[in-house]
Amino acid sequence: MSGVATEMISFFGRERVTPLDAVPERGAVHIIGVAGIAMAQLAVELVRRGYTVSGSDQSFYEPSGSLLRGSSVRLFEGYSPENIPDKCDLVVIGNSASASNKEVQEIERRSLPFSLFPQLLFETVINERRSLVVSGTHGKSTSTALSAFLLNESGMDPSFFIGGRVDQLTSSLKRGEGRFSVVEGDEYDSAFFAKLPKFHFYRPNVLLITSIEFDHADIYPDERAIEREFENLIESMGSEGIVVACSSGGDIVRGIVERYRTVGSPRIVTYGFDERDDYRIGRLPEQGGGGQKITVSHQSAQYSFSLRLGGLYNALNAAGVLALLSEAGVSVDSLLPHFADFRGVARRQEIVVDTPDIRVIEDFAHHPTAVRLTLEGLREEYPNKRIVALFEPRSNTSRRAIFQERYAEAFDAADVVIVCEVTKRAIDDGVALLDTDKLVSDINLRGKKGLVAASPAEVFERFLQEHQSSDIVAVMSNGGFGDIIARFRENFGGAFKER
């Protein structure tokens, strides 16, 4: 590491972060990396509070682009020292910005006050509220959104942050007047000068853990490193804290449950299908008709409700939310009527095209477990339909060879799989990438039809060649997939259909 970088990291130590209440009324706030869905929501919230806000990013992609352009945030495409106002009271540094970013260097040159997203989220949304944090490798956004929706529909005016768009809520980030705050607790790191997960800033009173698996291979060397971060978070909660953990959330979660139940602090509560769970899904949920019916038992009580979202993993998400809110002190009976009204999070099994000829469902799935669960959920919901999976390995984990064998198994519930080749990036030097030719060959050996395509455009062309009437198409990527959804809409028409 160069001497300059070392000095900058020292200048940007966590102990030098400036609190929001030190910024004067109507002060100027500049955000580096403003187009991320979390940062964009934060920018709009700061505008609502009366601050003068500007922000820069490499590009302004959707859905953040429309949100920002519809606000008074002054936007700059690309990074330049001149983007930061002459009089600037605070600069918010996104976790995509490195120490070599030109605007980051300008902060150091001018000795400007700075902060980071998770610290500001705590200050704007969580502080002085009962903090409910939703964590885990899978299901965070859906579980957080369902929690916020239920509290909102029950008249509790919650504060919340969700890492996705929820059309039934006015925004993904809000400070309400109620006593509860529910936020999505990401295990990804916070900033180049704060190499710890965002959830460490959120000080949970009640923590939901949906699952823990190896992910984020660009920052974690192995699954033990991730496990340690969850342990550190749990141990920070103290004797008054409550951890609500899914018994089906993997070996790491089960190990955590066993260890901390022995310690007795914080209190551990479990949910799932196991008869020993504190909140137990008593029988397999009834699937069909665009949703499912779920029954959860807790002590002597039994709660039944309908959910529009299909699949056993969504049944687990719903049971986890019921347990989270119940343990936080909310009356479950006040929540039950509202489960059936929840339509989900954008890009989480979202129906984006629906015609008699085709149904296209977009999903954020990119980790092999998420891919498998998404496709199994669709198979449960559409048992007699042909399922075609289109997959773009785009995240830093999915693009690597770490899960080469597991990806082949992840597509077992599909009939046809079209995989986009991995695009090599500058950061990939010396890194073994996913072998898409081998993946497709392994998929074929498992009795499915696998195809590989060089680009998103070619993925769509391959699909047109394979298309049959009434196909269920699962489009899976954590990015834009070359605007492939627009191609489906142009070719097949149709529109979003509510669940």
Stockholm file with secondary structure:
# STOCKHOLM 1.0

chainA/1-499         MSGVATEMISFFGRERVTPLDAVPERGAVHIIGVAGIAMAQLAVELVRRGYTVSGSDQSFYEPSGSLLRGSSVRLFEGYSPENIPDKCDLVVIGNSASASNKEVQEIERRSLPFSLFPQLLFETVINERRSLVVSGTHGKSTSTALSAFLLNESGMDPSFFIGGRVDQLTSSLKRGEGRFSVVEGDEYDSAFFAKLPKFHFYRPNVLLITSIEFDHADIYPDERAIEREFENLIESMGSEGIVVACSSGGDIVRGIVERYRTVGSPRIVTYGFDERDDYRIGRLPEQGGGGQKITVSHQSAQYSFSLRLGGLYNALNAAGVLALLSEAGVSVDSLLPHFADFRGVARRQEIVVDTPDIRVIEDFAHHPTAVRLTLEGLREEYPNKRIVALFEPRSNTSRRAIFQERYAEAFDAADVVIVCEVTKRAIDDGVALLDTDKLVSDINLRGKKGLVAASPAEVFERFLQEHQSSDIVAVMSNGGFGDIIARFRENFGGAFKER
#=GR chainA/1-499 SS CCHHHHHHHHHTCGGGCCCGGGSCTTCEEEEETTTSHHHHHHHHHHHHTTCEEEEEESCCCTTHHHHHHTSSCEEEESCCGGGSCSSCSEEEECTTCCTTCHHHHHHHHHTCCEEEHHHHHIIIIITTSEEEEEESSSSHHHHHHHHHHHHHHTTCCCEEECSSCCTTSSCSEECCSSSEEEEECCCSEEETTEEEEGGGGSCCSEEEECCCCCCCTTTCSSHHHHHHHHHHHHHTSCTTCEEEEETTSCHHHHHHHHHHHHHCCSEEEEEESSTTCSEEECSCCEECSSSEEEEEEETTEEEEEEESSCSHHHHHHHHHHHHHHHHTTCCHHHHGGGGGGCCCCTTSSEEEEECSSEEEEEECCCSHHHHHHHHHHHHHHCTTSCEEEEECCCSTTTTBGGGHHHHHHHTTTCSEEEEECCCCCGGGTTCCBCCHHHHHHHHHHTTSEEEEESSHHHHHHHHHHHCCTTEEEEEECSSCGGGHHHHHHHHHCCCCCCC
#=GC SS_cons         CCHHHHHHHHHTCGGGCCCGGGSCTTCEEEEETTTSHHHHHHHHHHHHTTCEEEEEESCCCTTHHHHHHTSSCEEEESCCGGGSCSSCSEEEECTTCCTTCHHHHHHHHHTCCEEEHHHHHIIIIITTSEEEEEESSSSHHHHHHHHHHHHHHTTCCCEEECSSCCTTSSCSEECCSSSEEEEECCCSEEETTEEEEGGGGSCCSEEEECCCCCCCTTTCSSHHHHHHHHHHHHHTSCTTCEEEEETTSCHHHHHHHHHHHHHCCSEEEEEESSTTCSEEECSCCEECSSSEEEEEEETTEEEEEEESSCSHHHHHHHHHHHHHHHHTTCCHHHHGGGGGGCCCCTTSSEEEEECSSEEEEEECCCSHHHHHHHHHHHHHHCTTSCEEEEECCCSTTTTBGGGHHHHHHHTTTCSEEEEECCCCCGGGTTCCBCCHHHHHHHHHHTTSEEEEESSHHHHHHHHHHHCCTTEEEEEECSSCGGGHHHHHHHHHCCCCCCC
//
